[in-house]
Amino acid sequence: MSNDTRTPPGAASTPDALLRASGSRREFLRNSALTALAAGALGACKTRDDAPANNTQGKPSADGGASAANAAKGAKPGVHADSDLSGGSTAPHPDTVAVSTRANADAMDAMHEKGVKAFPAKTEGKGNQLMQPRVEKGVKVYEITAREIQWEVEPGKRVKAWAYNDQVPGPQIRVREGDRVRLVLKNELPESTSVHFHGVEVPNDQDGVPFITQPPVKPGESYTYEFTAPNPGSHMYHSHHNAAKQVGMGLLGAFVIEPRRQRAIERADVDYVMIINDGFHGYTINGKGFPATEPIVAKLGQKVRIRFMNEGMMIHPMHLHGMHMTVIDKDGWPQPAPWRCDTLNVAPGERWDVIVNCNNPGTWAFHCHILPHAESEHGMFGMVTALVVQK
């Protein structure tokens, strides 16, 4: 019989199994010592993995050792070091990210607030000013000169402009239905030009379209238009020669023909012309971009007539906060029945007349609702103004 008491492959190696196995006392002691060493090594590995944080009394950790790992990595107790899925212990701490987000929000808010508080900002030059005519033998005579100027469209932002009488928009011309009108254009531009009376039903030879109704007005030349004011309404005058450039540079203005007999619905306490444009000077209202735009001011209970005129090349849905608008005219022609809205889409070349019953006091935002024309991360700009209803 063999005295070989080595544990066969696959046999139990626990202390109890070793005791049951046959063999000498020396073999038992040797195997027991090896088993103790192996158990100690395994225990040490488990302790390193599962040791509770600050557990000096041998008590088991309630979170199975996660607190120790968190403490070692600087995490809060009970929270895994990467519980925010930020990518590990070297990623930005959630508190740091929160502080950075708040700082960014504060910086953006400060820019928005600065623009609003500056409104209405002072700039050099004012367009759309009412022009008084010279009267010669019953004829109302208006003289306009087209020339290049520097125009401050926003505070500190000066642009090259082509202007009538050094203002953008050009002077506002108001006549009465049946008036005899003469307009004398002097061209001091580096290229030819003309004047077209948009929406006004003038005789053909007064329509202002080079090579169709007249020759172009060359640099240094003058040209005279004369007609009897026909259809009343909100109209415009502007260049009709290289017009995409010339109108976009500022050669435009309001031409209002008041009716002999005013309709009751037209009567208003404030009559305001709002010319919108999107040419070389950006998105503008009466030649200025926010915060340099001009607010419309009325008293509680008053009625305001707003004459929208789009001299640009884009549509602009104009939205008034706080009160609705009653639409009364389109392109100078009375609507069959007045209708209400708070957002009115004004296409290129269109004119819309609305009445606002100022029954809601406060400062109300008034802007194009194609939002990139009115606001960015830096704050409001461009086609933004306000209707101020004072108590």
Backbone hydrogen bonds, N-H to C=O, Kabsch-Sander energy under -0.5 kcal/mol:
donor,donor_aa,acceptor,acceptor_aa,energy
5,T,3,N,-0.7
11,A,8,P,-2.2
18,L,14,T,-2.2
19,L,15,P,-2.0
20,R,16,D,-1.7
21,A,17,A,-1.5
28,F,24,S,-2.0
29,L,25,R,-2.6
30,R,26,R,-2.3
31,N,27,E,-2.6
32,S,28,F,-2.6
33,A,29,L,-2.2
34,L,30,R,-1.9
35,T,31,N,-2.3
36,A,32,S,-2.3
37,L,33,A,-2.1
38,A,34,L,-2.2
39,A,35,T,-2.4
40,G,36,A,-2.4
41,A,37,L,-2.1
42,L,38,A,-2.2
43,G,39,A,-2.2
44,A,40,G,-2.2
45,C,41,A,-2.1
46,K,42,L,-2.2
47,T,43,G,-2.4
48,R,44,A,-2.1
49,D,45,C,-1.7
50,D,46,K,-2.7
51,A,47,T,-1.9
55,N,52,P,-1.4
56,T,54,N,-1.4
64,G,61,S,-1.3
66,A,63,D,-1.2
69,A,65,G,-1.4
70,N,66,A,-2.5
71,A,67,S,-2.8
72,A,68,A,-2.4
73,K,69,A,-1.4
74,G,71,A,-1.0
75,A,70,N,-3.0
79,V,76,K,-2.1
83,S,80,H,-2.2
85,L,82,D,-2.1
91,A,88,G,-1.6
96,T,93,H,-0.7
97,V,93,H,-2.1
98,A,94,P,-2.2
99,V,95,D,-2.0
100,S,96,T,-2.3
101,T,97,V,-2.5
102,R,98,A,-2.2
103,A,99,V,-2.2
104,N,100,S,-2.2
105,A,101,T,-2.3
106,D,102,R,-2.6
107,A,103,A,-2.2
108,M,104,N,-2.2
109,D,105,A,-2.7
110,A,106,D,-2.1
111,M,107,A,-1.5
112,H,108,M,-2.1
113,E,109,D,-2.7
114,K,110,A,-2.3
115,G,111,M,-1.7
116,V,112,H,-2.0
117,K,113,E,-2.7
118,A,114,K,-1.3
119,F,115,G,-0.8
119,F,116,V,-0.9
121,A,291,P,-3.3
127,G,286,N,-0.5
128,N,169,P,-1.7
131,M,172,Q,-2.7
134,R,141,V,-2.5
136,E,134,R,-0.6
136,E,139,V,-2.6
137,K,135,V,-0.5
139,V,136,E,-1.7
140,K,180,R,-2.7
141,V,134,R,-3.4
141,V,139,V,-0.7
142,Y,182,R,-2.9
144,I,142,Y,-0.5
144,I,184,V,-2.7
146,A,186,K,-2.7
147,R,145,T,-0.6
147,R,163,A,-2.1
149,I,161,A,-2.9
151,W,159,V,-2.9
152,E,124,E,-0.7
153,V,151,W,-1.0
153,V,157,K,-1.7
154,E,157,K,-1.1
157,K,154,E,-2.4
158,R,156,G,-0.8
159,V,151,W,-2.6
161,A,149,I,-2.7
162,W,249,M,-1.7
163,A,147,R,-2.7
163,A,161,A,-0.6
164,Y,167,Q,-0.9
165,N,145,T,-2.5
165,N,163,A,-0.6
167,Q,164,Y,-1.1
170,G,252,L,-3.9
172,Q,129,Q,-2.0
173,I,254,A,-2.5
174,R,172,Q,-0.5
175,V,256,V,-2.5
177,E,258,E,-3.0
178,G,229,A,-2.5
179,D,176,R,-2.8
180,R,138,G,-0.5
181,V,179,D,-0.6
181,V,227,F,-3.1
182,R,140,K,-2.9
183,L,225,Y,-2.8
184,V,142,Y,-2.9
185,L,183,L,-0.6
185,L,223,Y,-3.2
186,K,144,I,-2.3
187,N,221,E,-2.8
188,E,146,A,-2.8
188,E,186,K,-0.7
193,T,217,V,-1.8
196,H,238,H,-3.4
198,H,196,H,-1.0
198,H,236,M,-1.6
200,V,197,F,-1.4
202,V,200,V,-1.9
206,Q,203,P,-2.1
207,D,204,N,-1.6
211,F,214,Q,-2.9
212,I,209,V,-2.0
213,T,209,V,-2.8
214,Q,209,V,-1.0
217,V,193,T,-2.8
218,K,216,P,-0.9
220,G,187,N,-2.7
221,E,218,K,-2.3
223,Y,185,L,-2.4
225,Y,183,L,-3.0
227,F,181,V,-2.2
229,A,179,D,-3.2
229,A,227,F,-0.5
233,G,257,I,-2.9
235,H,233,G,-0.8
235,H,255,F,-1.5
236,M,198,H,-1.8
237,Y,253,G,-2.4
238,H,196,H,-2.0
239,S,251,L,-1.5
245,K,242,N,-0.9
246,Q,242,N,-2.7
247,V,243,A,-2.5
248,G,243,A,-0.8
249,M,245,K,-1.6
250,G,246,Q,-0.6
250,G,247,V,-1.1
251,L,246,Q,-2.4
252,L,250,G,-1.9
253,G,237,Y,-1.8
255,F,235,H,-2.4
256,V,173,I,-2.8
257,I,233,G,-2.4
258,E,175,V,-3.0
258,E,256,V,-0.6
262,Q,260,R,-0.5
266,E,263,R,-1.1
267,R,263,R,-0.6
267,R,264,A,-1.1
269,D,303,K,-1.9
270,V,303,K,-1.8
272,Y,270,V,-0.6
272,Y,305,R,-3.4
274,M,272,Y,-0.5
274,M,307,R,-2.6
275,I,273,V,-0.6
276,I,274,M,-0.6
276,I,309,M,-2.8
277,N,284,T,-1.9
280,F,248,G,-0.9
281,H,248,G,-0.6
282,G,279,G,-1.7
284,T,277,N,-2.5
284,T,282,G,-0.7
285,I,288,K,-2.7
286,N,275,I,-3.4
288,K,285,I,-1.4
289,G,153,V,-2.3
290,F,382,G,-1.9
292,A,289,G,-2.5
296,I,386,A,-2.7
297,V,295,P,-0.5
298,A,388,V,-2.6
300,L,390,Q,-3.2
301,G,358,C,-3.5
302,Q,299,K,-2.5
304,V,356,V,-2.4
305,R,270,V,-3.5
306,I,304,V,-0.6
306,I,354,V,-2.3
307,R,272,Y,-3.0
307,R,305,R,-0.5
308,F,306,I,-0.8
308,F,352,W,-2.8
309,M,274,M,-2.3
310,N,350,E,-2.1
311,E,276,I,-2.5
311,E,309,M,-0.8
316,H,346,V,-1.9
318,M,316,H,-0.9
318,M,344,L,-2.9
319,H,317,P,-0.5
319,H,367,H,-3.3
320,L,342,D,-2.5
321,H,365,A,-2.3
325,M,341,C,-3.9
326,T,355,I,-2.6
327,V,325,M,-0.6
327,V,339,W,-3.6
328,I,353,D,-2.6
329,D,353,D,-1.5
330,K,333,W,-2.6
331,D,351,R,-3.7
333,W,330,K,-2.0
335,Q,328,I,-3.1
339,W,327,V,-1.2
341,C,325,M,-2.2
344,L,318,M,-2.6
345,N,343,T,-0.5
346,V,316,H,-1.6
346,V,344,L,-0.6
347,A,345,N,-0.6
349,G,310,N,-2.6
350,E,347,A,-2.2
352,W,308,F,-1.5
353,D,329,D,-2.1
354,V,306,I,-2.2
355,I,326,T,-2.3
356,V,304,V,-2.7
357,N,355,I,-0.5
358,C,302,Q,-2.5
358,C,356,V,-0.9
359,N,357,N,-2.0
362,G,389,V,-2.4
364,W,362,G,-0.6
364,W,387,L,-2.6
366,F,385,T,-2.1
367,H,319,H,-2.1
368,C,383,M,-2.0
369,H,317,P,-3.2
371,L,369,H,-1.2
373,H,370,I,-3.0
374,A,371,L,-2.3
375,E,371,L,-2.5
376,S,379,G,-2.0
379,G,376,S,-1.8
381,F,374,A,-2.4
382,G,290,F,-0.7
383,M,373,H,-2.1
384,V,382,G,-2.2
385,T,366,F,-2.9
387,L,364,W,-2.6
388,V,296,I,-3.4
388,V,386,A,-0.6
389,V,362,G,-2.9
389,V,387,L,-0.7
390,Q,298,A,-2.9
390,Q,388,V,-0.7
